[in-house]
């Protein structure tokens, strides 16, 4: 199958439409749910707070009874257990506000003297009061199906009494590194003198997936540039995982062995090349509903294809909503590009004054992982754009 460089958006749609992965559902503690994808919608079962409650330690009052109070002319109220005209009721943070009271005066703004409460500061209605339903309304959606849970979701779920949370099982991803010249880092730098290459792409892909809790990466080792060996490795990986990611062996050369292995296991090659740079040889196949993403052996190209193609394809197919930290920055230097591709430039961004500035580092050099180390962001240059000039506003994804 020859290369046909489809657009990034088309590639994602093509693959996502063919993925068939019925993930299981498991219940986890609300203390352990962060990073997992919710298996269903969660709505607030009641108003939170349920009733008007004090936001501070102090005295519940009728706000009208404090009018005119000041540091030089305090208002004197009686201390009581029920709220009525001219009476203050002691409350602590979180206590319900007694009926008829509509505000709370802080401890710092009162003085107790001879059984009386001297108020030195007037308070308006509902001052220092958390009103019923102020946080969440009964029936309000707090988590939607497929949403990757963050710490604040855990807090909201706990506040609503959900101590167990239904989440999708983790997507098991088997990672196979392809390349007769590739050896593990344990071989040390002496390997370079032997004409070999230390495996840096495998750790990058595994680690990038490990940062995303909906995924469970499983590193399966290195296989030689032999279609039969690769086919065997892919079959074993598919048997134990939902997804397989390979790196290496995807380029247009006699060593383009991964796609031949896919054909040997009866897979359907869905995407053969994507109009992105770096990462043009990126491809994908489907084997019995399970995707096999074939990434470049170069670390930067593999990382970008994983981030912008493989993971979005899986998220689209599974209904998982991942968080993307994307913002707008001003370029401090010119950024040339190729209009027929979606390009990703490694970049360094920083805040200066009231502006977010971006310095492009590199679009080329897909084997140079140092450009990721020196940068902290990626500039997205959309297809059809020939680049940007100094001072232009650009889309930036923070790393």
FIZA-771764 format. One record per residue (C-alpha): residue in one letter; x, y, z. Coordinates in steps of 0.02 Angstrom, whole numbers, plus 50000, padded with zeros to 5 digits. Each point is the difference from the previous one (the first is absolute). Example, Ala and Ser with C-alpha at 12.3 -4.5 7.8 and 13.67 -1.06 7.14 Angstrom:
# residues 2
A506154977550390
S500695017249967
This chain:
# residues 399
X500005000050000
X500775016649947
X500055015650105
X498515011849988
X500295014550116
X498275003550071
X499675015050112
X500164997850187
X498135002550029
X499564987449864
X501224987350072
X499215001550173
X498244997749930
X500504985249892
X500794990550143
X498745004850135
X498554994149892
X500734982449990
X500554997450181
X498904987650095
X500574999050181
X498624995950124
X500885005450160
X499454993050166
X499415010550147
X500684999550176
X499595009150161
X501435008850090
X500125010350158
X499725018649981
X501785001450070
X500674990349850
X498915006249857
X501065014649939
X500724997249826
X498704986849956
X498615002249873
X498255000550074
X498884985949939
X498405010050022
X499255016950036
X499955005750181
X498755013150058
X499805008450168
X498654990850099
X499595015550103
X500475018150023
X501765002850067
X499975007850129
X498324992550045
X499535015350105
X500695017450027
X501614998050100
X501275011250083
X501615003049903
X500935006250155
X500064998750188
X498915013850070
X498225005050040
X498444997649894
X498945015649996
X498635009149907
X500995011449887
X498785014250030
X500484999650186
X501815004549958
X499655015549896
X501005014950061
X501284989550094
X501795006749993
X501634999150094
X499545015850094
X498154996350023
X499644981450024
X498264992549997
X499544990250157
X499094983349977
X499424987050123
X500824982849996
X498694986649973
X499684982649930
X498705005349873
X500025014149874
X498815014150035
X500005018949999
X501545006750091
X500734982750031
X501634991749942
X500274981049996
X501724992050016
X500494989949845
X501574991349939
X500584997449822
X498814987949913
X498595001750127
X498245002449930
X499375017950013
X498535001050121
X498325004449924
X499695018949984
X501885003649997
X500725005549832
X501825004550037
X501494996150110
X501155012150088
X501794993850018
X500794997450171
X501265013649953
X498595012849984
X499154997350167
X500355001350185
X499154990750142
X499645010950149
X498864996250147
X499034986949902
X499755011949855
X500704999149823
X500725016549942
X500045000649809
X501325011649928
X499624997149816
X498355000149906
X499694985049886
X498844999049849
X498784985949969
X500864983049974
X501715006850047
X501134985650056
X498644987549956
X500154985249882
X498274999549924
X499084983649970
X500474993449827
X501395012949982
X501274986549957
X498924987149911
X498154999349957
X499014984150014
X500054991249830
X501505010049940
X501254990249895
X501664998950093
X500884986549896
X499544994149826
X500314982949926
X501754998649927
X500695014750097
X501734997250072
X499835003850184
X501025013750083
X500225003750186
X498545012250003
X498854986749926
X500504988550144
X499555013750123
X498305003149920
X499614981449992
X500474997950183
X498955015150050
X498514991749915
X500254983550091
X500774990049858
X501344990150091
X500194987549857
X500185006049820
X499664989749844
X501435002049876
X500544991949837
X501334986850015
X501705006149947
X500424998449817
X501424987449993
X501295005249870
X501374988149947
X501575008749934
X501154990949879
X501625008049940
X500554994649826
X501805000749939
X501454988049979
X501195014150042
X499095004950161
X500604993950171
X499455003750176
X500795014350100
X500834987250113
X501244997049858
X500755017150038
X500745012949883
X501274987549936
X498584993949889
X500195015449890
X501784995249958
X499344983349937
X498795008549880
X498504996550113
X498665011850068
X499435001150180
X498134998450022
X499405017350048
X498345000049907
X499294985550101
X500225008550169
X499295016249929
X498414991649937
X499764989750158
X500275015150112
X498855011349898
X498604987250017
X500354997450184
X499685018550031
X498214997049939
X499124989250129
X498644993449883
X501424990249916
X501064985750065
X501594998449895
X500884983349992
X501734999749926
X500274983949900
X501805002049942
X500955001149836
X499774989149845
X501114998949846
X499555006549828
X499204983549954
X498155000049948
X499724982850077
X500735005050167
X499035016349999
X498394991049954
X500254987950144
X500335014350121
X498465009449941
X498894984650017
X500614996950177
X499795018450044
X498235000549931
X499514984550098
X500445008450165
X499605018249965
X498675011549927
X501235009749893
X501724997449925
X501265013649962
X501554996249898
X501475011549970
X501174998449852
X499884990849836
X498695011649925
X501055010049875
X499934998149809
X501504988549980
X500444981449994
X499945000850191
X498155004849993
X499584983650085
X498635004250125
X498615001849871
X500504983349923
X499844992250172
X498265007650018
X499464991949837
X500684983350063
X498855000750153
X498485004549894
X499915018250050
X499235014149899
X501165014649969
X498895015250023
X501255014249994
X501654999449906
X500865016650030
X499345016250075
X500305017849941
X500895005250159
X501785005250032
X500894992150089
X499194982949984
X499484997949818
X500264981049995
X498774997650144
X498734986549956
X498624990150082
X499104983549977
X498534990750075
X500104981750050
X498334992750061
X499435017150059
X501625003750091
X501135014049937
X501844998449962
X500865016949991
X501644999649904
X501115014550050
X501685006049944
X501564993350083
X500585017950029
X499505005750176
X499305017349961
X499004993949849
X499334985450103
X499525011550144
X499075012349889
X499074986249907
X499524992250165
X499405016550073
X499085006849848
X499434984249911
X500004983850100
X499335006750164
X498665011249920
X499434985349891
X499784989150154
X499155013850098
X498795003249856
X499574981649982
X499784997050187
X499125016250043
X501405005450116
X500225018750021
X501825004650027
X500585017050063
X501065010249880
X500935015350065
X499945011249848
X500255018850000
X500525014449888
X501745007450001
X500945013349902
X501464994449894
X501675008250036
X500764994149835
X499444994149829
X499394982049981
X500044992949822
X498974984549959
X499334989149859
X498215004149952
X499544982449946
X500304993050176
X499455003050178
X501665004050083
X500515000050182
X501445010850057
X500814996950166
X500045016450093
X500405009050160
X498655011250073
X500085012350143
X499015014450074
X500685017549978
X498925014050068
X498224995749952
X500484989549848
X500394981849968
X501494999449882
X500584985349894
X501724996449928
X499984986449864
X501394987250022
X499804987549858
X498774992549876
X501284988149926
X501134987950093
X498784986250048
X501404990350082
X500595014350110
X499164997450168
X501015014750066
X498765011849917
X498674993450120
X501185001750148
X500405018249958
X498195004449965
X498404999650101
X498705001449862
X499514995749823
X499455012849870
X498654993349885
X500155006049820
X498384994749913
X499964992249827
X499885013449867
X501055012650096
X501755003749934
X500635005950167
X499915015050115
X500935016450016
X500755007750155
X498615007750105
X498644988349934
X498814991450121
X500184981149998
X499174984950081
X501104992250133
X499784983450091
X500904999850166
X501024984650042
